[in-house]
Amino acid sequence: MLLYNVRIAIKSLRRNPVLTAVIIGGIALGICASTTFTTVRHMFARDPLPGKSSNLFYVRMDNWDPHVPYPANQGKSGPTIPPQISYRDALALMRSNIPLRQTAAFAAMMTVYPDPRVARPSSEGVRLCFSDFFTMFDVPFAYGGPWDHRADAKGEQVVVIDDAMNQKLFGGANSVGKRVRIEDREFTVVGVLKPWRPFIRMYDLNGNFIAEPEPIYLPFSLTPAMQIRTSGNSDGWKSAGINTFEDFLNSDVDWVQLWVELRSPVEAAQYHRFVDGYVLEEKKHGRFERPLMNRVTSLHDLMNEFGVITPQVNAMAAISVLFLGICALNLTGLLLGKFLARAPEVSVRRALGATRIAVFLQHITECELVGLAGGIIGMLLSIGAMRLIGKLISATSVIALDGEMILAALFLSLGAGLLAGLYPAWRICSVQPAVQLKI
């Protein structure tokens, strides 16, 4: 029966190609808008590390001015604390043996000196981190791998570079074991990443979290020896006594991110108690004068807290779906006129024994074919629109349809076809055959 209705619907659509094109175009326009903006929201909202995000936790502590709360508290509901921690606190917490993996990290800008025959010196983004960073955030390798824990402990001069940097310095070949000069030191390449561009830079949500990852990764333990300063955000409420780089490292200025991988809620609670205990011990030495407020937040919850999905993105997604509904409702009149013009034909079918349900399903099938055709065209149009939006967000951002969003677009297409054709199909199956067949 379904195949019969499909054949009848196709013949009906071919009778008036201009009207059919207008109806399909209306659905396509609505699907293009709704698919584009719901996909943008989906890209921001989706789990960046499926299966792992619930086990990755971000650590924060309130070491701010005892008399004035952290400034970001203004305009927000509930108390807020600095989004990062100090270097000294990061190193102290890294001594815990509770996490399966852990890494302190920060961003910096450093000068790379390639072979003069290859390229000129350039200032590049660098991520200082521990070797666990790469496993925790599923960083893919093309050649080699991360440095080992011994390199973390000794501050060995090793480096991991991304695919683009490898192309620039070594022509894309396997460069593991080769040397590259960064600032005034020679580093040995131990790993080269595959092309890697997560839509959300989940490991650093403090700054521009849609920026592309840094091209260079160095051991965190090189920070004091090379006197590497952060190029990212830093917060401090007092500057007295900071005269040297060593003073800066031992100060309460917050500029380091700390991530831990915990295997269970029990382990997460145990680690939280460890952080509380550390702060209570530091309070005895005159630090952390504010009320105890430490946070060990999962990656998923942190994305919500840091506003990865903005109200504007939610609003645009909702408006785009409403726009699709308006497009469908505006097509109701065209479909109604088209169906009622076939009233004599439908009356003959009814007189020959066709039921109202059969007539209704025949016309709904035609509407759903229109919806599917418009949905396919709309998805093709949305691909171009998403590429444009991706470039507006960031020069390297990629917004693309995945399986989930393709299914959502098809569902919206069928819903739009049903919404547009429900009343016209009901009207045509309600026509009295006797009125149309009387002589």
C-alpha positions as CSV (number, residue, x, y, z in Angstrom):
1,M,0.0,0.0,0.0
2,L,2.8,2.4,0.8
3,L,4.5,1.9,-2.6
4,Y,1.2,2.5,-4.3
5,N,0.7,5.7,-2.4
6,V,4.3,6.8,-3.3
7,R,3.7,6.1,-7.0
8,I,0.4,8.1,-6.9
9,A,2.2,11.0,-5.0
10,I,5.0,11.2,-7.6
11,K,2.5,11.3,-10.4
12,S,0.6,14.1,-8.6
13,L,3.8,16.1,-8.0
14,R,4.7,15.9,-11.7
15,R,1.4,17.4,-12.8
16,N,2.4,20.8,-11.7
17,P,6.2,21.1,-11.5
18,V,6.2,24.8,-10.8
19,L,3.9,24.5,-7.8
20,T,5.8,21.5,-6.6
21,A,9.1,23.4,-6.8
22,V,7.7,26.3,-4.8
23,I,6.5,23.9,-2.0
24,I,9.8,22.0,-1.9
25,G,11.7,25.2,-1.9
26,G,9.8,26.5,1.1
27,I,10.5,23.4,3.0
28,A,14.2,23.5,1.9
29,L,14.6,27.1,3.1
30,G,13.2,26.2,6.5
31,I,15.3,23.0,6.8
32,C,18.4,24.9,5.8
33,A,17.9,27.5,8.6
34,S,16.9,25.0,11.3
35,T,19.6,22.4,10.4
36,T,22.3,25.1,10.3
37,F,21.6,26.6,13.7
38,T,20.7,23.4,15.5
39,T,24.0,21.9,14.2
40,V,25.9,24.9,15.5
41,R,24.4,24.4,18.9
42,H,25.0,20.7,18.7
43,M,28.7,21.3,18.0
44,F,29.0,23.4,21.1
45,A,26.9,21.0,23.3
46,R,28.1,17.6,22.3
47,D,30.5,15.6,24.5
48,P,34.0,16.4,23.3
49,L,35.4,13.2,24.8
50,P,32.6,10.5,24.7
51,G,33.1,8.0,27.5
52,K,35.8,10.1,29.3
53,S,34.3,13.5,30.1
54,S,32.7,12.2,33.2
55,N,36.0,11.0,34.5
56,L,38.0,14.2,33.8
57,F,37.8,16.8,36.5
58,Y,39.0,20.4,36.7
59,V,40.4,21.7,40.0
60,R,39.9,25.2,41.4
61,M,40.5,26.8,44.8
62,D,39.5,30.1,46.3
63,N,42.8,31.9,47.2
64,W,41.4,35.4,46.5
65,D,41.3,38.5,48.6
66,P,39.7,37.7,52.0
67,H,37.8,41.0,51.9
68,V,36.5,41.1,48.4
69,P,35.2,38.1,46.4
70,Y,36.6,37.2,43.0
71,P,35.4,39.9,40.5
72,A,33.6,37.4,38.2
73,N,31.0,37.0,40.9
74,Q,29.3,40.2,39.6
75,G,26.3,39.4,37.5
76,K,26.3,35.7,38.3
77,S,24.2,33.7,40.6
78,G,26.1,32.0,43.4
79,P,29.7,32.4,44.5
80,T,32.5,32.3,42.0
81,I,36.2,31.5,42.5
82,P,39.3,32.1,40.3
83,P,39.1,29.9,37.2
84,Q,42.8,28.8,37.6
85,I,45.2,28.0,40.4
86,S,48.7,29.1,41.2
87,Y,51.8,27.4,40.1
88,R,52.8,26.4,43.7
89,D,49.4,24.9,44.4
90,A,49.4,23.0,41.1
91,L,52.7,21.3,41.9
92,A,51.6,20.5,45.5
93,L,48.4,18.9,44.2
94,M,50.3,17.0,41.6
95,R,51.9,15.0,44.4
96,S,48.6,13.1,45.0
97,N,48.5,9.5,44.1
98,I,44.7,9.3,43.9
99,P,44.1,10.3,40.2
100,L,44.8,7.7,37.5
101,R,46.3,10.5,35.5
102,Q,46.8,14.2,36.1
103,T,48.3,17.2,34.4
104,A,49.0,20.9,35.1
105,A,49.1,23.0,32.0
106,F,49.3,26.6,30.7
107,A,49.7,28.3,27.3
108,A,52.8,30.4,26.3
109,M,54.3,32.0,23.3
110,M,57.9,31.0,22.3
111,T,60.2,31.6,19.4
112,V,61.0,28.7,17.1
113,Y,64.2,28.8,15.0
114,P,63.9,26.4,12.1
115,D,66.7,25.6,9.6
116,P,67.3,28.9,7.8
117,R,66.9,27.1,4.5
118,V,63.4,26.0,5.4
119,A,61.7,28.9,7.2
120,R,62.3,32.1,9.2
121,P,62.0,32.2,13.0
122,S,58.5,32.6,14.2
123,S,56.6,33.1,17.5
124,E,54.4,30.0,18.1
125,G,51.8,28.9,20.7
126,V,53.2,26.4,23.1
127,R,51.3,24.2,25.7
128,L,53.3,23.4,28.8
129,C,51.9,20.1,30.3
130,F,52.7,16.7,31.7
131,S,52.9,13.6,29.7
132,D,49.4,12.4,30.9
133,F,47.9,15.3,29.0
134,F,48.0,13.4,25.7
135,T,46.2,10.3,27.0
136,M,43.7,12.2,29.1
137,F,42.5,14.3,26.1
138,D,42.8,11.6,23.4
139,V,45.4,13.5,21.4
140,P,46.2,11.4,18.3
141,F,49.8,10.7,17.2
142,A,51.0,10.1,13.7
143,Y,54.6,9.4,14.7
144,G,56.1,8.6,18.1
145,G,54.2,9.5,21.2
146,P,54.3,11.5,24.4
147,W,57.4,11.8,26.5
148,D,57.6,9.6,29.6
149,H,57.2,10.5,33.3
150,R,61.0,10.6,33.6
151,A,61.1,13.5,31.2
152,D,58.4,15.2,33.4
153,A,60.5,14.7,36.5
154,K,63.8,15.8,35.0
155,G,62.6,18.6,32.7
156,E,64.2,16.9,29.7
157,Q,64.4,19.0,26.5
158,V,61.8,17.0,24.4
159,V,59.0,18.3,22.3
160,V,55.8,17.1,20.6
161,I,54.7,19.0,17.5
162,D,51.5,19.0,15.5
163,D,51.1,18.1,11.9
164,A,51.3,21.6,10.6
165,M,54.5,22.4,12.5
166,N,56.0,19.1,11.2
167,Q,55.1,20.1,7.7
168,K,56.7,23.5,8.2
169,L,59.9,22.3,9.9
170,F,60.5,18.8,8.3
171,G,58.3,18.6,5.2
172,G,55.8,16.2,6.8
173,A,58.3,13.4,7.2
174,N,58.7,11.2,10.4
175,S,60.7,13.7,12.4
176,V,60.9,11.7,15.6
177,G,64.5,12.0,16.9
178,K,65.2,15.2,15.0
179,R,66.2,18.4,16.7
180,V,64.5,21.8,16.7
181,R,65.6,25.0,18.5
182,I,63.0,26.8,20.7
183,E,64.2,30.0,22.3
184,D,67.8,29.3,23.3
185,R,67.6,25.5,23.6
186,E,67.7,22.5,21.4
187,F,64.8,20.0,21.7
188,T,64.4,16.5,20.5
189,V,61.1,15.6,18.8
190,V,59.5,12.6,20.5
191,G,56.1,12.8,18.9
192,V,54.2,14.2,15.9
193,L,50.4,14.6,16.1
194,K,47.9,13.7,13.4
195,P,45.8,16.6,12.1
196,W,43.8,17.4,15.2
197,R,41.2,20.2,15.4
198,P,38.6,19.6,18.2
199,F,35.7,22.1,17.8
200,I,36.0,22.9,21.5
201,R,39.4,23.2,23.1
202,M,38.1,21.3,26.1
203,Y,41.4,21.3,28.0
204,D,41.4,25.1,28.3
205,L,38.0,26.7,28.6
206,N,39.4,29.9,30.3
207,G,40.2,31.9,27.1
208,N,39.2,31.4,23.5
209,F,37.9,27.8,23.8
210,I,37.2,27.6,20.0
211,A,40.7,28.5,19.1
212,E,42.8,25.8,17.4
213,P,45.2,23.7,19.6
214,E,48.8,24.9,20.1
215,P,51.3,23.5,17.6
216,I,54.0,22.7,20.2
217,Y,54.0,20.9,23.6
218,L,56.8,21.0,26.1
219,P,57.2,19.4,29.6
220,F,55.7,21.6,32.3
221,S,58.8,21.1,34.5
222,L,60.8,23.3,32.1
223,T,58.9,26.4,33.3
224,P,61.3,27.5,36.1
225,A,64.5,26.7,34.2
226,M,63.5,28.6,31.1
227,Q,61.4,31.2,33.0
228,I,58.4,30.7,30.7
229,R,55.5,33.0,31.4
230,T,52.0,32.4,30.4
231,S,50.4,34.0,27.4
232,G,46.9,33.2,28.7
233,N,44.8,34.7,31.4
234,S,46.2,35.3,34.9
235,D,44.6,36.6,38.1
236,G,46.1,38.0,41.2
237,W,44.8,40.3,43.9
238,K,48.2,41.4,45.3
239,S,51.5,42.0,43.7
240,A,53.6,43.0,46.7
241,G,56.8,41.0,47.0
242,I,56.9,39.8,43.4
243,N,60.3,41.0,42.1
244,T,61.8,37.9,40.4
245,F,60.5,35.0,38.4
246,E,60.9,32.7,41.4
247,D,58.7,35.1,43.4
248,F,56.1,34.9,40.6
249,L,56.1,31.1,40.8
250,N,55.7,31.1,44.6
251,S,53.0,33.8,44.5
252,D,49.2,33.4,44.7
253,V,48.8,34.5,41.1
254,D,46.5,32.1,39.3
255,W,47.5,31.1,35.8
256,V,47.7,27.3,35.7
257,Q,45.0,24.7,34.8
258,L,45.0,21.4,36.7
259,W,43.1,18.4,35.4
260,V,42.8,15.0,37.1
261,E,41.3,11.7,35.8
262,L,39.3,10.0,38.5
263,R,37.7,6.6,37.9
264,S,34.6,6.7,40.1
265,P,32.5,8.9,42.2
266,V,34.1,7.4,45.3
267,E,37.5,8.4,44.0
268,A,36.2,11.9,43.1
269,A,35.0,12.4,46.7
270,Q,38.3,11.1,48.0
271,Y,40.2,13.6,45.8
272,H,38.0,16.4,46.9
273,R,38.7,15.7,50.5
274,F,42.4,15.7,49.6
275,V,42.1,19.2,48.1
276,D,40.2,20.4,51.2
277,G,42.8,19.0,53.4
278,Y,45.6,20.7,51.5
279,V,43.8,24.1,51.8
280,L,43.1,23.6,55.5
281,E,46.8,22.9,56.0
282,E,47.8,26.0,54.0
283,K,45.4,28.1,56.1
284,K,47.6,27.4,59.1
285,H,50.4,29.3,57.2
286,G,48.2,32.4,56.5
287,R,47.0,31.4,53.0
288,F,43.5,30.8,51.7
289,E,41.9,33.3,54.0
290,R,38.5,33.1,52.4
291,P,35.9,30.5,53.5
292,L,36.7,27.0,52.3
293,M,35.4,26.6,48.7
294,N,37.2,24.2,46.5
295,R,35.7,22.7,43.3
296,V,36.5,19.5,41.5
297,T,34.3,19.8,38.4
298,S,33.7,17.2,35.6
299,L,34.4,18.3,32.1
300,H,30.7,18.2,31.2
301,D,29.7,20.3,34.1
302,L,32.6,22.7,33.5
303,M,31.4,23.4,29.9
304,N,28.0,24.4,31.3
305,E,29.5,26.5,34.1
306,F,31.9,28.3,31.7
307,G,29.1,29.1,29.3
308,V,30.3,27.1,26.3
309,I,26.7,27.2,25.1
310,T,25.6,30.8,25.1
311,P,22.0,31.9,25.4
312,Q,22.4,33.4,21.9
313,V,23.2,30.0,20.4
314,N,20.1,28.5,22.1
315,A,17.9,31.3,21.0
316,M,19.1,31.1,17.4
317,A,18.5,27.3,17.4
318,A,14.9,27.8,18.8
319,I,14.1,30.6,16.4
320,S,15.3,28.5,13.4
321,V,13.0,25.6,14.3
322,L,10.1,28.1,14.7
323,F,11.0,29.5,11.3
324,L,10.7,26.0,9.8
325,G,7.3,25.7,11.4
326,I,6.2,29.0,9.9
327,C,7.5,27.9,6.4
328,A,5.4,24.7,6.7
329,L,2.3,26.6,7.8
330,N,2.6,29.0,5.0
331,L,2.6,26.1,2.5
332,T,-0.7,24.8,3.9
333,G,-2.7,27.1,1.7
334,L,-0.9,25.9,-1.5
335,L,-1.4,22.3,-0.6
336,L,-5.0,22.9,0.3
337,G,-5.7,24.5,-3.1
338,K,-3.9,21.8,-4.9
339,F,-5.7,19.0,-3.1
340,L,-9.2,20.6,-3.4
341,A,-8.7,21.0,-7.1
342,R,-8.6,17.2,-7.3
343,A,-11.9,16.8,-5.5
344,P,-13.8,15.2,-8.5
345,E,-11.0,12.7,-8.9
346,V,-11.1,11.8,-5.2
347,S,-14.9,11.6,-5.2
348,V,-14.7,9.0,-8.0
349,R,-12.2,6.9,-5.9
350,R,-14.5,7.2,-2.9
351,A,-17.5,6.1,-5.0
352,L,-15.5,3.1,-6.2
353,G,-14.9,2.1,-2.5
354,A,-11.8,3.9,-1.3
355,T,-12.0,4.8,2.4
356,R,-11.4,8.1,3.9
357,I,-8.3,6.7,5.6
358,A,-6.9,5.5,2.3
359,V,-7.4,9.0,0.7
360,F,-5.9,10.7,3.8
361,L,-2.9,8.5,3.8
362,Q,-2.4,9.0,0.0
363,H,-2.2,12.8,0.4
364,I,-0.1,12.6,3.6
365,T,2.4,10.5,1.7
366,E,2.6,13.2,-1.0
367,C,3.3,15.8,1.7
368,E,6.0,13.6,3.3
369,L,7.7,13.2,-0.1
370,V,7.7,16.9,-0.5
371,G,9.1,17.2,3.0
372,L,11.9,14.7,2.3
373,A,12.8,16.3,-1.0
374,G,12.9,19.7,0.7
375,G,14.9,18.3,3.6
376,I,17.6,16.8,1.3
377,I,18.0,20.1,-0.6
378,G,17.9,22.0,2.7
379,M,20.7,19.9,4.1
380,L,22.8,20.5,1.0
381,L,22.3,24.3,1.4
382,S,23.1,24.1,5.1
383,I,26.5,22.6,4.4
384,G,27.5,25.8,2.7
385,A,25.9,27.9,5.4
386,M,27.8,26.0,8.1
387,R,31.1,26.5,6.4
388,L,30.5,30.2,6.3
389,I,29.5,30.3,10.0
390,G,32.6,28.2,10.9
391,K,34.8,30.7,9.2
392,L,33.1,33.5,11.1
393,I,33.6,31.7,14.4
394,S,37.3,30.9,13.8
395,A,39.5,30.6,10.7
396,T,39.9,26.9,11.3
397,S,36.6,25.9,12.9
398,V,34.8,23.1,11.1
399,I,31.0,22.7,11.6
400,A,29.7,19.6,9.9
401,L,26.6,17.4,9.9
402,D,27.1,14.1,11.8
403,G,24.8,11.1,11.9
404,E,22.8,12.5,14.8
405,M,22.1,15.8,13.0
406,I,21.3,14.1,9.7
407,L,18.7,12.0,11.4
408,A,17.4,15.2,13.2
409,A,17.1,17.0,9.8
410,L,15.2,14.1,8.3
411,F,12.9,14.1,11.3
412,L,12.3,17.8,11.0
413,S,11.6,17.4,7.2
414,L,9.0,14.8,7.9
415,G,7.5,16.9,10.7
416,A,7.4,19.9,8.4
417,G,5.7,17.9,5.6
418,L,3.1,16.6,8.1
419,L,2.5,20.0,9.6
420,A,2.0,21.5,6.1
421,G,-0.3,18.7,4.8
422,L,-2.3,17.6,7.8
423,Y,-5.2,20.0,7.4
424,P,-5.3,19.9,3.5
425,A,-5.3,16.0,3.6
426,W,-8.1,16.0,6.2
427,R,-10.2,18.5,4.1
428,I,-9.9,16.5,0.9
429,C,-10.8,13.2,2.5
430,S,-13.8,14.9,4.1
431,V,-15.3,16.0,0.7
432,Q,-18.7,14.4,0.1
433,P,-18.6,12.3,-3.2
434,A,-22.3,12.9,-3.9
435,V,-21.7,16.7,-4.2
436,Q,-18.9,16.3,-6.8
437,L,-20.6,13.5,-8.8
438,K,-24.1,15.0,-9.2
439,I,-25.1,15.8,-12.8
